[in-house]
Amino acid sequence: MKHSTISLAFVAGLALAHPAPSPPSAETTSSYTQTIASQAQATSAEMEAEIQRYWTTERILAIDHNPYSPSDPPEIPPELQPLGQEYSGKGAVPSTVGRLFYSVHMANGSLHDSTCTATLLRSQNKATLVTAAHCIHTGRQGPGSEMSLSWHANLLFVPGYHDDVPRANFTIARAFLSSRWIDDRDYFVDDRAFIVLNRPDATAPAQDIQFKKIDPPYGTRYIMGYTRSVTFGPKDTYRYGTPAFTGRRLAVSHGTAEDWWRFDHETTGIPSVQSGGSSGGPHFAEFNEETGVGTVVAVNSIEDYKEEDGVRATWMLGAPVHDEFSKGLYDAAQVVKPALS
């Protein structure tokens, strides 16, 4: 969806050293200049079953995406692979990074189905995920928006989603994000959310998350997402219509992270051709390709563009998760007991 004032677009798309605090006693908990907003999701076996029935193969395939082509594309040249390619590694990634399905409440009363990406984190309840806030709540829109100001419905997390094959899936018990996102989605740094799974697998691997300010140079970042399209469209003969760029498989990009040139919001990113569907996907620092383990420092949030050597380059920017308020969101989520277990 296009931002209203500048050339960019949202892509709708730890072990703790100290004991975690008690869970919030109300729907919002005061903290700094914003509040923690939370919403219960699937709280009964009946709601869980209804959501799982909702996501049929036909419904999933009907979600907006670039047309899938079964033909083999030309191999991506080595110098272009960092911009985006199918993730072929193993290790922890298939068990921790997954596709997040949801339905947006539209102003006309209908539902619009879409997808994002989310990551399972080390947490006290072994059930906490991080994703983008716009994957959970619309945030306030401009006049005439087709979307209602509301929390999304039918949330379902599928780790290791691959080729539309049925896999283990998890409904969401509760979601947490900043009230400032709900009131003013133009504050990009708030585009992160933490959600709690129902029926978590206590033996599953999980990824670390860093709650500490990071100073440049940032080094190499790996970003992942179930992107449903490629930013250059059919012109990208290497990726257009392939499984990793139609939402069927996981895509990965990597490069040296830099500050966002447009705003001073501690937002960083790398050149990437991932687009809608990759939202909420992890920005990994210190990623180990052999083990599939890294540290989440941001989540896919916004695409932006700039000219580099006469060529229009696409960047994926990540909403940071290293600030103190993100830590508060995480702490609120990680002490929640899943509604279903």
N, C-alpha and C positions, 0 to 999 in steps of 0.2 A: 504494500500500500504506500502511496507516495506521501511524503511529508508535505505540509501545506505551504512552507515558505522557502525551503532550500532544496537543492538537488541531492536528495538521499532518500533511502527507503528502509522501513523496518522489514525484516526478512521473515515474516509469518508465512511466521514463520515462525580425615584428620584425627587425626587423633587429637583429642583435646588435652591440653596441659593442666586444665583446671576443671573442677566439677561443673556440669551444666546447671543453669538456673532452673527454678521451678517453672512449669508451663504458665502462660498467661491465663488469668482468670476471667478475662472478658474478651470480646471480639477485637478490641484494639488495646494496645499497650503503649503508653507514652514513652518516647525515647528521642532525645535530642529535639530536632525541629520537625520531626515527622512521627508517624505512629505505625505500629505493626498492624496491618489489616489481615484478617484471616477468615477463611470460609470453609465450612464442612462440605465434603463432596459425597462420596458413596459411603453411607453409614449403616447400611443393612445388607444382608445377603440378597434381598430382593432387588435393591438398587444396583448391586454389583452384577447380578445376572442380567438385568435389563440393559446395562451399559455393554456388557460383553455380547449380548444378542444384537445390539445396535450396530456394532462394527462388523458387518458382513464383508466378505471378500468383494462383492459387487459395490458396496458403499465405499470401501477403501479405494478401489480402482477408479471410482468416479471423482475423487478429489482432484482439484486442478493440478496439472503437471504437464511438462513437455511430452509430446507424443513419444511413446516407447518404440524403439526400432530394434528388432531382433538381429539385424545384420551386424557383423563385426566392424567397428570403426577402425581407422588407421591408428597405429600405436602412437601414444602421446610422446613427442620428443623429450628427451631427458631435461632439457632446459625449461620446458613448459610444465612438467609434472608437478612442481611445487604449487602451482596455481590451483590444482585440484585434480584428483584422480580417485579411483575406487580404493577404499581401504582394504588391503589384503592381509594385514597382520592378524595375529591371533592374540594370545595372552589374555589380559583382563578386559580389553575393550568390548568384545561381543557380549560380555556379561554385565557391563556397567554403562555403556552408551546405548541408548535406544530411541525408538520413534515414539513420539507423544501425540496421540490423537485427541481431538477436542472438537466441540461444536460451538460456534459463535451465535449469540442471540442477535438477530437482525431487527431493525426498527419496525419492519412489517409483521413481526411475530414469528417468522420462520427461523430455521437453524441453518447455518452454513458450516459445513464440515471442513476441517483443515488439519494440518500437522505441524509439529515442531520436533525438537530433539531435546533430550534430557540426559543427565548423568547421575548415577548412583554414587553417593559419597560415604566415606567412613563416618559413622554416627552412632550415638548411643542406642537408638532404636533399630539400627541396621535397616532403615527404611526411608532415609532422607535423600531426595533428589534436588538438583539445582537445574533451573531452566531460565528462560526469559519471562519477564512479567507479562509481556504482550501475548504470551502463549497461555496465560491463565486468566487475564482480565483485559478488556478492550482499552482501558484508560479513557480519559475524557477526549472526545472527538470534536472536530469543528462543526459549525452549523451545517445541517443537511446531510450528516453522516448516515450511511446505510446501516450502521451498527448501533446497537443499544449499549449504554453504559452499564456493563454487567460482567459478572464472573462467567467464564466459559462452562459449558456442560459436557457430559459424556467423556471425561478425561480417562484415558487408558494408556498405560506405558508398556511398550513391548521391547525389552532389551534384545540387542542383536538382530533386529528385524532384517530379514533377507529374502528377497524374491517373493514376497506375499505368501510365504509358507506359514501355516499356523504354528505359533510358538507360545511359550508361557507368556502370560500377560497379567498386568496388575492394575486394578482400579486405584483411585486416589482417595485417601481418607480426609486430608485437610491440606489447604494451600495457604502460604504466607507471602506477603509482599508489602511494599511501602505504600502508605496511604497517599503519599505524594504522587505516585504513579497514577492512582485512580483520579486524583484531582487535576494533574497536569502532566500528561505523558510527554510533553516537550522536554522535560528534565531527564535526558537520556540516561544519566548515571543510575536512575532508579529502575531500569529495565532488567531486573533480576528477581527471581522468585524461588522459594523453596517449597517442596511438596512432599507429602508423606504417603508411602505406599500402604495399601492393604495387603495382608498375607505375605510379608516379606520373607525372602529366603535368607535365613540367618547365616548360612554358610557361603553366600555369594561374595566374590571379591568386590572391592569398592575403591574409589579414587580419593586421593587427598585433595583438600582445598586449603588455600593460603589466605589467612586473615592478617595480612601485614602489608603495608604500603611498599610498593616496588618502585625503585628508582632506576632511570636509564643508566647504561644500556640494558635493554630487556632481553636480549638474546633471542634464540630461536623459539618460536611457538608453533605448536601443531593445533589446528582447529578442525573439528569434525562436525558433520551434520548430514541429515537425511534430506538433502536438497532436492526439490522437485523440478528444478530448472537450472539452466546455466545462463550466466549473465549476458553472454554474447549471442545467445539464441542459435539459430541454424548455422550461423557463420562459424561456430565452433564445431568443426567437423570431427574433432577428436572426442568430444564429450556429449554433444547434443543427441538425445534419445537413448543414451546408454543407461544401464541399470542404476549406476551411482548418481545420475543426474536426472532421474525421474522418480526418486523416492524409494526405489526398490532395494537399494543397497547403500551402505555408508560411504560417504566421500570424506577425503582428508586433504587439507592444504597445509603447507608449512613455509615459514619464512622468518626473516628478522622483524620483530615487532617494533613499531614506531608509534609515537603519539599521534592522535588525531589532529590534523592541521587546522581543523575548522573551529573547534571549541576546546577550552581548557577545563576538561572534566575528568582528567585522569583516565581517559578512554584511549585504548591502544588497539592496533590491528595489524593485519598483514595483507599483501595482495592476494586475492582469491576470486574465483569465479563461482563460488557457491552462492545460492540465492534462497528464495522462499522454501521453507521446510527445514532449513538448517538453523533457524532461530533457536536459541537456547542451547545450542551445541557447545561443547567445552573448548576453551582456549587452554591448552596444556603447556605449562612450563616444565622443563626437565623431563620431557617425555622419553621413555625408554622403548624403542621400537621392538625390542626382543620380548619384553614382559608385558607391553601394552599398559604400562602404569606411568602416570604423570601427576602433576599438581594443577588443579583448576584455579586459574587466576581471573577469568572473565568468561562470559557467555555470549555467543553470537547475538547481535542486536540489530545493527544497521549496516547497510551497504552505502558506500560513497565512492566518488570518482574523482580522479585528478589526472592532469596531463603530465606525462613523464617522457621526456625525449620525443615529444611530438605524438606520443601514443596515449590514448585514453586508457588509464589503468583502473581496474575495479578493486576496491578494498573491502574487506569485511572487518567491521569494528566491533569490539566486544564491550558490553557493560561490565565494569569491574565488580569483583566480589570481595575485594581485599579490605574494604572499609569496615569501620566499627558497627555501622548499622546492619551491614550484611551479616556480620557475626551474630548480631541480635536476632535476625531472622532465622539463621541456621540454628541457633540455640533454642529458639521457640519451637522449631520444627522437630529437632532431634529428641526432644523429651516427650513428644506426643506418642501415646500408645495407639497403634493402628486400630481403627474401628472394627476391623475384621482380622482375625489371625488364626 
